[in-house]
Protein backbone atom coordinates (compact mmCIF):
# COMPACT_ATOMS: atom_id res chain seq x y z
CA UNK A 1 0.00 0.00 0.00
CA UNK A 2 1.53 3.30 -1.14
CA UNK A 3 2.13 6.01 1.43
CA UNK A 4 -0.08 9.10 1.63
CA UNK A 5 1.62 12.31 0.38
CA UNK A 6 0.29 14.47 3.20
CA UNK A 7 1.77 17.96 2.93
CA UNK A 8 4.09 16.99 0.04
CA UNK A 9 4.01 19.29 -2.99
CA UNK A 10 7.09 17.89 -4.75
CA UNK A 11 6.25 15.63 -7.69
CA UNK A 12 9.73 14.05 -7.63
CA UNK A 13 9.51 13.29 -3.91
CA UNK A 14 6.09 11.69 -4.35
CA UNK A 15 7.23 9.47 -7.24
CA UNK A 16 10.62 8.49 -5.86
CA UNK A 17 9.23 8.03 -2.33
CA UNK A 18 6.50 5.67 -3.57
CA UNK A 19 3.66 7.90 -2.38
CA UNK A 20 0.19 7.91 -3.93
CA UNK A 21 0.14 10.15 -7.01
CA UNK A 22 -3.17 10.81 -8.75
CA UNK A 23 -2.17 10.98 -12.41
CA UNK A 24 -2.85 14.47 -13.79
CA UNK A 25 -0.37 14.22 -16.66
CA UNK A 26 -3.04 13.95 -19.35
CA UNK A 27 -4.31 17.36 -18.24
CA UNK A 28 -0.71 18.61 -18.18
CA UNK A 29 -0.16 17.37 -21.74
CA UNK A 30 -3.26 19.18 -22.99
CA UNK A 31 -2.28 22.33 -21.14
CA UNK A 32 1.34 22.66 -22.26
CA UNK A 33 0.41 21.88 -25.87
CA UNK A 34 -2.31 24.53 -25.92
CA UNK A 35 -2.20 28.27 -25.26
CA UNK A 36 1.12 29.90 -24.40
CA UNK A 37 -0.19 32.08 -21.55
CA UNK A 38 -2.53 30.52 -19.02
CA UNK A 39 -4.27 31.34 -15.75
CA UNK A 40 -5.90 28.98 -13.24
CA UNK A 41 -7.95 29.89 -10.18
CA UNK A 42 -8.54 27.25 -7.52
CA UNK A 43 -9.05 27.42 -3.73
CA UNK A 44 -6.12 27.12 -1.34
CA UNK A 45 -4.77 23.63 -0.61
CA UNK A 46 -6.32 22.21 -3.75
CA UNK A 47 -3.17 21.00 -5.49
CA UNK A 48 -2.10 24.06 -7.49
CA UNK A 49 1.50 23.91 -6.23
CA UNK A 50 1.81 20.19 -6.99
CA UNK A 51 0.42 20.86 -10.47
CA UNK A 52 3.09 23.50 -11.10
CA UNK A 53 5.78 21.19 -9.76
CA UNK A 54 4.59 18.43 -12.10
CA UNK A 55 4.73 20.84 -15.05
CA UNK A 56 8.22 21.93 -14.03
CA UNK A 57 9.41 18.33 -13.95
CA UNK A 58 7.90 17.69 -17.40
CA UNK A 59 9.91 20.62 -18.77
CA UNK A 60 13.03 19.41 -16.91
CA UNK A 61 12.92 16.55 -19.42
CA UNK A 62 13.44 13.54 -17.12
CA UNK A 63 11.12 11.09 -18.87
CA UNK A 64 12.11 8.26 -16.51
CA UNK A 65 10.36 10.07 -13.66
CA UNK A 66 7.00 9.70 -15.45
CA UNK A 67 7.17 5.97 -16.10
CA UNK A 68 3.71 4.42 -15.66
CA UNK A 69 1.92 7.74 -16.04
CA UNK A 70 -0.22 8.79 -19.02
CA UNK A 71 2.24 11.29 -20.47
CA UNK A 72 5.07 8.73 -20.55
CA UNK A 73 3.36 6.74 -23.32
CA UNK A 74 2.15 9.84 -25.20
CA UNK A 75 3.93 11.51 -28.12
CA UNK A 76 5.44 14.19 -25.87
CA UNK A 77 9.20 14.45 -26.54
CA UNK A 78 10.35 15.67 -23.08
CA UNK A 79 12.60 18.38 -24.50
CA UNK A 80 14.37 20.12 -21.62
CA UNK A 81 13.51 23.80 -21.15
CA UNK A 82 14.76 26.31 -18.56
CA UNK A 83 12.02 27.04 -15.99
CA UNK A 84 11.53 30.16 -13.88
CA UNK A 85 9.24 29.42 -10.98
CA UNK A 86 8.16 32.03 -8.48
CA UNK A 87 5.95 31.37 -5.45
CA UNK A 88 4.33 34.65 -4.39
CA UNK A 89 3.22 33.10 -1.09
CA UNK A 90 6.88 32.99 -0.02
CA UNK A 91 7.74 36.64 -0.74
CA UNK A 92 7.43 39.45 1.79
CA UNK A 93 4.57 41.83 1.02
CA UNK A 94 4.07 44.11 4.01
CA UNK A 95 4.11 47.06 1.60
CA UNK A 96 4.93 47.59 -2.10
CA UNK A 97 8.59 48.45 -1.44
CA UNK A 98 9.10 45.26 0.55
CA UNK A 99 7.32 43.29 -2.17
CA UNK A 100 9.60 44.72 -4.86
CA UNK A 101 12.72 43.95 -2.82
CA UNK A 102 11.58 40.41 -2.05
CA UNK A 103 10.75 39.60 -5.70
CA UNK A 104 14.08 41.08 -6.80
CA UNK A 105 15.91 38.94 -4.22
CA UNK A 106 14.21 35.77 -5.47
CA UNK A 107 15.23 36.57 -9.06
CA UNK A 108 18.79 37.43 -8.02
CA UNK A 109 19.17 34.05 -6.32
CA UNK A 110 18.27 32.36 -9.59
CA UNK A 111 20.62 34.68 -11.51
CA UNK A 112 23.49 33.76 -9.18
CA UNK A 113 22.72 30.06 -9.53
CA UNK A 114 22.90 30.38 -13.32
CA UNK A 115 26.11 32.47 -13.18
CA UNK A 116 24.53 35.16 -15.32
CA UNK A 117 26.05 38.64 -15.45
CA UNK A 118 22.98 40.68 -14.51
CA UNK A 119 22.80 43.61 -12.10
CA UNK A 120 19.61 45.52 -11.39
CA UNK A 121 17.10 46.16 -8.59
CA UNK A 122 13.86 46.66 -10.51
CA UNK A 123 11.87 43.39 -10.48
CA UNK A 124 10.43 43.75 -13.99
CA UNK A 125 13.86 44.54 -15.47
CA UNK A 126 15.47 41.62 -13.65
CA UNK A 127 12.69 39.38 -14.96
CA UNK A 128 13.39 40.45 -18.54
CA UNK A 129 17.14 40.00 -18.18
CA UNK A 130 16.73 36.58 -16.55
CA UNK A 131 14.40 35.32 -19.30
CA UNK A 132 16.78 36.57 -22.00
CA UNK A 133 19.77 35.17 -20.15
CA UNK A 134 18.28 31.68 -19.82
CA UNK A 135 17.06 31.70 -23.41
CA UNK A 136 20.52 32.55 -24.71
CA UNK A 137 22.36 30.22 -22.33
CA UNK A 138 20.34 27.08 -23.10
CA UNK A 139 19.17 27.91 -26.64
CA UNK A 140 15.68 26.85 -25.59
CA UNK A 141 12.55 28.82 -24.88
CA UNK A 142 11.80 29.56 -21.23
CA UNK A 143 8.88 28.33 -19.12
CA UNK A 144 7.30 30.70 -16.55
CA UNK A 145 5.38 29.34 -13.55
CA UNK A 146 3.98 31.81 -11.00
CA UNK A 147 2.15 30.38 -8.00
CA UNK A 148 -0.32 32.25 -5.72
CA UNK A 149 0.14 35.52 -7.61
CA UNK A 150 -2.63 37.18 -5.58
CA UNK A 151 -1.42 36.43 -2.04
CA UNK A 152 0.30 39.84 -1.66
CA UNK A 153 -3.08 41.36 -2.56
CA UNK A 154 -5.33 39.14 -0.46
CA UNK A 155 -3.10 39.49 2.59
CA UNK A 156 -4.00 43.19 2.67
CA UNK A 157 -7.59 43.05 1.48
CA UNK A 158 -8.69 44.99 4.58
CA UNK A 159 -6.23 47.78 3.68
CA UNK A 160 -7.17 48.73 0.15
CA UNK A 161 -4.30 51.19 -0.28
CA UNK A 162 -1.63 48.54 0.31
CA UNK A 163 -3.58 45.92 -1.65
CA UNK A 164 -3.83 48.30 -4.63
CA UNK A 165 -0.15 49.20 -4.43
CA UNK A 166 0.87 45.53 -4.28
CA UNK A 167 -1.42 44.76 -7.20
CA UNK A 168 0.38 47.44 -9.23
CA UNK A 169 3.76 45.88 -8.42
CA UNK A 170 2.54 42.48 -9.62
CA UNK A 171 0.96 44.04 -12.70
CA UNK A 172 4.26 45.70 -13.69
CA UNK A 173 6.18 42.51 -12.98
CA UNK A 174 3.96 40.10 -14.93
CA UNK A 175 3.15 42.64 -17.63
CA UNK A 176 6.54 42.10 -19.31
CA UNK A 177 5.64 38.53 -20.36
CA UNK A 178 3.83 39.63 -23.50
CA UNK A 179 6.90 41.49 -24.78
CA UNK A 180 9.04 38.41 -24.13
CA UNK A 181 6.95 36.12 -26.34
CA UNK A 182 9.84 35.13 -28.70
CA UNK A 183 11.74 33.75 -25.69
CA UNK A 184 8.85 31.89 -24.01
CA UNK A 185 7.62 28.32 -24.47
CA UNK A 186 4.80 28.26 -21.90
CA UNK A 187 3.52 30.15 -18.87
CA UNK A 188 0.99 29.46 -16.13
CA UNK A 189 -0.13 31.82 -13.37
CA UNK A 190 -2.21 30.44 -10.50
CA UNK A 191 -4.10 32.06 -7.66
CA UNK A 192 -7.28 32.00 -5.63
CA UNK A 193 -8.83 35.17 -7.07
CA UNK A 194 -8.88 36.83 -10.43
CA UNK A 195 -8.81 40.62 -10.26
CA UNK A 196 -9.67 41.68 -13.79
CA UNK A 197 -10.07 45.44 -13.90
CA UNK A 198 -6.78 47.36 -14.39
CA UNK A 199 -4.94 44.23 -13.29
CA UNK A 200 -2.17 42.01 -14.63
CA UNK A 201 -4.75 40.56 -16.97
CA UNK A 202 -5.22 43.85 -18.77
CA UNK A 203 -1.53 43.70 -19.69
CA UNK A 204 -1.70 40.04 -20.72
CA UNK A 205 -4.71 40.31 -22.99
CA UNK A 206 -3.76 37.01 -24.62
CA UNK A 207 -3.98 35.13 -21.31
CA UNK A 208 -6.14 31.99 -21.51
CA UNK A 209 -8.17 31.50 -18.33
CA UNK A 210 -8.64 27.74 -17.90
CA UNK A 211 -10.61 28.07 -14.64
CA UNK A 212 -13.95 27.15 -16.26
CA UNK A 213 -12.56 25.42 -19.35
CA UNK A 214 -14.33 22.22 -20.34
CA UNK A 215 -10.89 20.71 -20.99
CA UNK A 216 -9.62 21.01 -17.42
CA UNK A 217 -12.46 20.46 -14.90
CA UNK A 218 -10.46 17.95 -12.85
CA UNK A 219 -6.96 19.38 -13.23
CA UNK A 220 -6.89 19.89 -9.44
CA UNK A 221 -8.71 17.76 -6.89
CA UNK A 222 -9.59 14.07 -6.86
CA UNK A 223 -12.31 12.78 -9.14
CA UNK A 224 -14.56 9.94 -7.96
CA UNK A 225 -12.93 7.40 -10.28
CA UNK A 226 -9.56 8.46 -8.84
CA UNK A 227 -10.87 7.70 -5.36
CA UNK A 228 -11.54 4.10 -6.34
CA UNK A 229 -8.34 3.67 -8.32
CA UNK A 230 -5.78 5.24 -6.00
CA UNK A 231 -7.23 5.06 -2.49
CA UNK A 232 -9.28 1.87 -2.41
CA UNK A 233 -6.71 -0.07 -0.37
CA UNK A 234 -6.53 2.73 2.23
CA UNK A 235 -10.32 2.83 2.55
CA UNK A 236 -10.58 -0.96 2.84
CA UNK A 237 -7.88 -0.84 5.52
CA UNK A 238 -9.92 1.69 7.48
CA UNK A 239 -13.04 -0.47 7.37
CA UNK A 240 -11.27 -3.52 8.77
CA UNK A 241 -8.89 -1.94 11.26
CA UNK A 242 -10.85 0.96 12.64
CA UNK A 243 -14.40 -0.31 12.36
CA UNK A 244 -15.69 2.65 10.36
CA UNK A 245 -18.63 0.49 9.25
CA UNK A 246 -18.16 -1.02 5.80
CA UNK A 247 -16.17 0.13 2.79
CA UNK A 248 -19.24 1.27 0.85
CA UNK A 249 -20.43 3.38 3.77
CA UNK A 250 -17.01 5.01 4.10
CA UNK A 251 -17.10 5.93 0.39
CA UNK A 252 -20.51 7.53 0.85
CA UNK A 253 -19.35 9.47 3.88
CA UNK A 254 -16.22 10.69 2.09
CA UNK A 255 -18.34 12.04 -0.74
CA UNK A 256 -20.76 13.65 1.72
CA UNK A 257 -17.96 15.31 3.68
CA UNK A 258 -15.39 16.26 1.02
CA UNK A 259 -16.84 15.91 -2.50
CA UNK A 260 -18.98 18.40 -4.39
CA UNK A 261 -16.49 20.89 -5.82
CA UNK A 262 -17.04 21.66 -9.49
CA UNK A 263 -16.15 24.30 -12.05
CA UNK A 264 -18.36 23.06 -14.89
CA UNK A 265 -21.41 21.74 -13.02
CA UNK A 266 -20.68 18.19 -14.22
CA UNK A 267 -17.27 17.02 -13.03
CA UNK A 268 -17.18 16.72 -9.25
CA UNK A 269 -13.88 16.63 -7.38
CA UNK A 270 -12.97 15.79 -3.81
CA UNK A 271 -10.87 18.15 -1.70
CA UNK A 272 -7.42 16.44 -1.70
CA UNK A 273 -6.18 18.07 1.51
CA UNK A 274 -9.21 16.91 3.48
CA UNK A 275 -9.21 13.40 1.99
CA UNK A 276 -5.54 12.81 2.82
CA UNK A 277 -6.02 14.11 6.35
CA UNK A 278 -9.06 11.88 6.86
CA UNK A 279 -7.17 8.80 5.69
CA UNK A 280 -4.19 9.70 7.86
CA UNK A 281 -6.12 10.59 11.05
CA UNK A 282 -8.83 7.96 10.50
CA UNK A 283 -11.74 10.19 11.43
CA UNK A 284 -13.97 12.68 9.66
CA UNK A 285 -13.34 16.33 10.42
CA UNK A 286 -13.05 19.84 9.00
CA UNK A 287 -9.40 19.64 7.96
CA UNK A 288 -9.38 22.07 5.02
CA UNK A 289 -11.52 24.62 6.79
CA UNK A 290 -9.42 24.40 9.96
CA UNK A 291 -6.26 25.18 7.97
CA UNK A 292 -7.28 28.83 7.80
CA UNK A 293 -10.38 30.91 7.15
CA UNK A 294 -9.81 34.27 5.43
CA UNK A 295 -10.89 36.78 8.07
CA UNK A 296 -11.89 39.33 5.42
CA UNK A 297 -14.69 37.02 4.21
CA UNK A 298 -16.23 36.84 7.67
CA UNK A 299 -15.81 40.60 8.02
CA UNK A 300 -17.62 41.23 4.73
CA UNK A 301 -20.52 39.01 5.77
CA UNK A 302 -20.76 40.81 9.10
CA UNK A 303 -21.00 44.12 7.25
CA UNK A 304 -23.65 42.78 4.86
CA UNK A 305 -25.46 39.97 6.70
CA UNK A 306 -28.38 39.88 4.27
CA UNK A 307 -25.98 38.55 1.60
CA UNK A 308 -25.70 35.35 3.65
CA UNK A 309 -29.32 34.56 2.81
CA UNK A 310 -28.62 34.66 -0.92
CA UNK A 311 -25.95 31.94 -0.78
CA UNK A 312 -28.51 29.17 -1.08
CA UNK A 313 -29.77 28.67 -4.63
CA UNK A 314 -27.55 31.53 -5.86
CA UNK A 315 -27.40 32.01 -9.62
CA UNK A 316 -24.67 34.14 -11.17
CA UNK A 317 -23.08 34.71 -14.58
CA UNK A 318 -19.46 33.75 -15.17
CA UNK A 319 -17.99 37.24 -15.43
CA UNK A 320 -19.55 38.14 -12.08
CA UNK A 321 -17.39 35.47 -10.43
CA UNK A 322 -14.35 37.66 -11.01
CA UNK A 323 -13.35 40.60 -8.82
CA UNK A 324 -13.18 43.70 -11.02
CA UNK A 325 -12.25 46.27 -8.40
CA UNK A 326 -10.58 46.02 -5.01
CA UNK A 327 -12.64 48.96 -3.78
CA UNK A 328 -16.00 47.49 -4.82
CA UNK A 329 -15.67 43.82 -4.03
CA UNK A 330 -18.71 41.65 -3.53
CA UNK A 331 -18.72 38.71 -1.17
CA UNK A 332 -20.23 36.10 -3.53
CA UNK A 333 -17.32 35.85 -6.02
CA UNK A 334 -14.81 35.83 -3.16
CA UNK A 335 -16.67 32.98 -1.47
CA UNK A 336 -16.68 31.05 -4.74
CA UNK A 337 -13.00 31.61 -5.46
CA UNK A 338 -12.02 30.73 -1.90
CA UNK A 339 -13.90 27.41 -2.10
CA UNK A 340 -16.91 28.15 0.13
CA UNK A 341 -19.26 28.04 -2.86
CA UNK A 342 -19.04 25.84 -5.92
CA UNK A 343 -20.84 25.28 -9.23
CA UNK A 344 -23.70 22.86 -8.69
CA UNK A 345 -25.17 23.28 -12.16
CA UNK A 346 -24.47 25.12 -15.39
CA UNK A 347 -27.65 26.68 -16.75
CA UNK A 348 -27.61 26.91 -20.52
CA UNK A 349 -28.65 30.28 -21.89
CA UNK A 350 -28.28 32.07 -25.20
CA UNK A 351 -25.66 34.36 -23.67
CA UNK A 352 -22.87 33.92 -21.15
CA UNK A 353 -23.03 30.81 -18.92
CA UNK A 354 -25.11 31.09 -15.77
CA UNK A 355 -23.99 29.04 -12.78
CA UNK A 356 -26.10 27.78 -9.88
CA UNK A 357 -23.86 27.97 -6.81
CA UNK A 358 -24.11 26.27 -3.44
CA UNK A 359 -21.94 25.24 -0.48
CA UNK A 360 -20.02 22.16 -1.69
CA UNK A 361 -20.19 19.67 1.17
CA UNK A 362 -20.70 18.95 4.86
CA UNK A 363 -17.17 20.01 5.87
CA UNK A 364 -17.59 23.53 4.54
CA UNK A 365 -21.25 23.87 5.51
CA UNK A 366 -20.81 22.95 9.18
CA UNK A 367 -17.56 24.81 9.80
CA UNK A 368 -18.51 27.90 7.80
CA UNK A 369 -21.85 28.34 9.53
CA UNK A 370 -20.22 27.84 12.92
CA UNK A 371 -17.83 30.68 12.08
CA UNK A 372 -20.73 32.88 11.02
CA UNK A 373 -22.61 32.39 14.29
CA UNK A 374 -19.46 32.84 16.40
CA UNK A 375 -18.50 35.97 14.45
CA UNK A 376 -21.90 37.62 14.81
CA UNK A 377 -22.02 36.97 18.54
CA UNK A 378 -19.57 37.37 21.39
CA UNK A 379 -19.75 33.65 22.09
CA UNK A 380 -16.89 31.28 21.44
CA UNK A 381 -17.24 28.04 19.50
CA UNK A 382 -17.93 25.97 22.62
CA UNK A 383 -20.75 28.24 23.79
CA UNK A 384 -22.28 28.18 20.31
CA UNK A 385 -22.11 24.37 20.22
CA UNK A 386 -23.87 24.14 23.60
CA UNK A 387 -26.62 26.50 22.40
CA UNK A 388 -27.01 24.43 19.26
CA UNK A 389 -27.57 21.19 21.16
CA UNK A 390 -30.06 22.81 23.53
CA UNK A 391 -31.95 24.41 20.65
CA UNK A 392 -32.08 21.10 18.82
CA UNK A 393 -33.69 19.43 21.83
CA UNK A 394 -36.18 22.28 22.24
CA UNK A 395 -37.31 22.20 18.60
CA UNK A 396 -37.64 18.43 18.48
CA UNK A 397 -39.87 18.49 21.53
CA UNK A 398 -41.75 21.61 20.36
CA UNK A 399 -40.76 23.44 23.53
CA UNK A 400 -41.26 26.94 22.17
CA UNK A 401 -40.58 28.76 25.44
CA UNK A 402 -37.18 27.10 25.72
CA UNK A 403 -36.54 27.92 22.05
CA UNK A 404 -37.42 31.56 22.74
CA UNK A 405 -35.09 31.74 25.75
CA UNK A 406 -32.16 30.31 23.79
CA UNK A 407 -32.68 32.68 20.87
CA UNK A 408 -32.97 35.67 23.21
CA UNK A 409 -29.69 34.76 24.81
CA UNK A 410 -27.97 34.26 21.48
CA UNK A 411 -29.19 37.49 19.89
CA UNK A 412 -28.44 39.44 23.08
CA UNK A 413 -24.78 38.43 22.68
CA UNK A 414 -24.53 40.33 19.38
CA UNK A 415 -22.44 43.49 20.04
CA UNK A 416 -24.24 46.79 19.50
CA UNK A 417 -21.69 47.85 16.86
CA UNK A 418 -22.62 44.80 14.77
CA UNK A 419 -26.34 45.02 15.32
CA UNK A 420 -28.31 46.05 12.25
CA UNK A 421 -31.89 47.24 12.58
CA UNK A 422 -33.24 45.26 9.66
CA UNK A 423 -35.46 42.23 9.39
CA UNK A 424 -33.04 40.58 6.94
CA UNK A 425 -30.35 40.66 9.61
CA UNK A 426 -32.38 38.39 11.85
CA UNK A 427 -33.21 36.15 8.91
CA UNK A 428 -29.46 35.71 8.35
CA UNK A 429 -28.60 34.80 11.93
CA UNK A 430 -31.59 32.45 12.28
CA UNK A 431 -30.68 30.73 9.00
CA UNK A 432 -27.06 30.31 10.12
CA UNK A 433 -28.08 28.78 13.45
CA UNK A 434 -30.48 26.29 11.87
CA UNK A 435 -27.98 25.32 9.19
CA UNK A 436 -25.25 24.73 11.76
CA UNK A 437 -27.63 22.39 13.59
CA UNK A 438 -27.88 20.33 10.43
CA UNK A 439 -31.47 21.32 9.64
CA UNK A 440 -32.47 21.60 6.02
CA UNK A 441 -34.17 24.95 6.52
CA UNK A 442 -35.68 26.71 3.53
CA UNK A 443 -35.83 30.49 3.39
CA UNK A 444 -38.16 32.53 1.19
CA UNK A 445 -40.23 29.47 0.25
CA UNK A 446 -42.67 30.04 -2.61
CA UNK A 447 -46.21 28.81 -1.98
CA UNK A 448 -49.50 29.59 -3.71
CA UNK A 449 -50.21 32.49 -1.35
CA UNK A 450 -46.80 34.14 -1.60
CA UNK A 451 -43.38 33.59 0.01
CA UNK A 452 -42.90 32.15 3.50
CA UNK A 453 -39.96 33.62 5.40
CA UNK A 454 -38.79 30.16 6.52
CA UNK A 455 -39.89 26.55 6.73
CA UNK A 456 -38.15 24.16 9.11
CA UNK A 457 -39.17 20.55 8.59
CA UNK A 458 -37.97 17.92 11.07
CA UNK A 459 -38.83 14.20 11.15
CA UNK A 460 -41.18 14.95 14.03
CA UNK A 461 -42.65 18.36 13.22
CA UNK A 462 -42.93 21.22 10.69
CA UNK A 463 -42.47 24.90 11.57
CA UNK A 464 -43.86 27.56 9.22
CA UNK A 465 -42.16 30.78 10.27
CA UNK A 466 -42.72 34.49 9.66
CA UNK A 467 -40.36 37.22 10.92
CA UNK A 468 -41.26 40.79 11.78
CA UNK A 469 -39.00 43.61 12.87
CA UNK A 470 -40.33 46.79 14.50
CA UNK A 471 -38.42 50.02 15.14
CA UNK A 472 -38.22 50.58 18.87
CA UNK A 473 -36.56 53.45 20.77
CA UNK A 474 -33.74 52.18 22.98
CA UNK A 475 -35.31 53.91 26.00
CA UNK A 476 -38.73 52.36 25.38
CA UNK A 477 -40.50 51.04 28.45
CA UNK A 478 -42.06 47.63 28.98
CA UNK A 479 -45.56 48.81 28.04
CA UNK A 480 -44.43 50.34 24.74
CA UNK A 481 -42.46 47.20 23.87
CA UNK A 482 -45.41 44.99 24.70
CA UNK A 483 -47.61 46.95 22.27
CA UNK A 484 -45.03 46.71 19.51
CA UNK A 485 -44.62 42.99 20.08
CA UNK A 486 -48.38 42.41 19.96
CA UNK A 487 -48.81 44.35 16.72
CA UNK A 488 -45.90 42.52 15.07
CA UNK A 489 -46.99 39.07 16.23
CA UNK A 490 -50.60 39.69 15.22
CA UNK A 491 -49.46 40.79 11.77
CA UNK A 492 -47.17 37.78 11.30
CA UNK A 493 -49.74 35.21 12.43
CA UNK A 494 -52.45 36.80 10.28
CA UNK A 495 -50.13 36.71 7.28
CA UNK A 496 -49.39 32.99 7.76
CA UNK A 497 -53.09 32.14 8.12
CA UNK A 498 -54.58 34.45 5.49
CA UNK A 499 -52.07 33.45 2.81
CA UNK A 500 -52.35 29.75 3.70
CA UNK A 501 -48.60 29.35 4.05
CA UNK A 502 -48.97 25.95 5.76
CA UNK A 503 -51.39 24.36 3.28
CA UNK A 504 -48.77 22.21 1.53
CA UNK A 505 -47.48 20.82 4.84
CA UNK A 506 -50.77 19.89 6.57
CA UNK A 507 -51.04 16.67 4.58
CA UNK A 508 -47.63 15.39 5.72
CA UNK A 509 -49.10 13.73 8.79
CA UNK A 510 -46.78 15.73 11.04
CA UNK A 511 -47.79 18.40 13.53
CA UNK A 512 -47.52 21.81 11.86
CA UNK A 513 -46.72 24.90 13.91
CA UNK A 514 -47.35 28.45 12.78
CA UNK A 515 -44.55 30.46 14.40
CA UNK A 516 -44.36 34.25 14.47
CA UNK A 517 -41.09 35.89 15.53
CA UNK A 518 -41.03 39.56 16.48
CA UNK A 519 -37.75 41.46 16.93
CA UNK A 520 -37.26 44.87 18.47
CA UNK A 521 -33.49 44.56 18.81
CA UNK A 522 -30.73 42.40 20.26
CA UNK A 523 -32.37 40.36 23.04
CA UNK A 524 -35.83 41.85 22.54
CA UNK A 525 -37.51 38.87 20.92
CA UNK A 526 -40.95 37.38 21.29
CA UNK A 527 -42.64 34.49 19.54
CA UNK A 528 -46.12 33.14 19.25
CA UNK A 529 -46.81 29.57 18.16
CA UNK A 530 -50.01 27.91 17.05
CA UNK A 531 -50.24 24.16 16.59
CA UNK A 532 -52.35 22.82 13.74
CA UNK A 533 -53.45 19.21 14.00
CA UNK A 534 -52.41 16.91 11.15
CA UNK A 535 -55.11 15.67 8.82
CA UNK A 536 -56.33 12.15 9.52
Secondary structure, DSSP 8 states (H G I E B T S, - for coil): --B--TT---HHHHHHTTB-----HHHHHHHHTS-SEEEEE--TTSSHHHHHHHHHHHHHT-GGGGTTSGGGGSS-------EEEEEGGGS--SSHHHHHHHHHHHHHHHHHHTT-------HHHHHHHHHHHHHHHHSS-EEEEEE-TTHHHHTTTTSHHHHHHHHHHHHHHHTTTGGGGGGEEEEEEEES--B-TTSHHHH-TT-EE-TT-TT-TTSSSEEHHHHHHHHHHHHHHHHHHS--S-HHHHHHHHHHHH--B-SSSS--EE-HHHHHHHHHHTS---HHHHT---HHHHHHHHHTTHHHHTTTTEEEEGGGGSB--GGG--HHHHHHHHTSSEEEEEE--SSS-EEEEE--SHHHHHHHHHHHHHHHSS--HHHHHHHHHHHHHHHHTT-HHHHHHHHHHHHHTS-TTT---SHHHHHHHHHHHHHHTT---EEEEEETTEEEEEEEE-SSEEEEEEEEE----TT--HHHHHHHHHHHHHHHHHHHHHTTTTHHHHTTSSEEEEEEEEEEETTEEEEEEEEE----
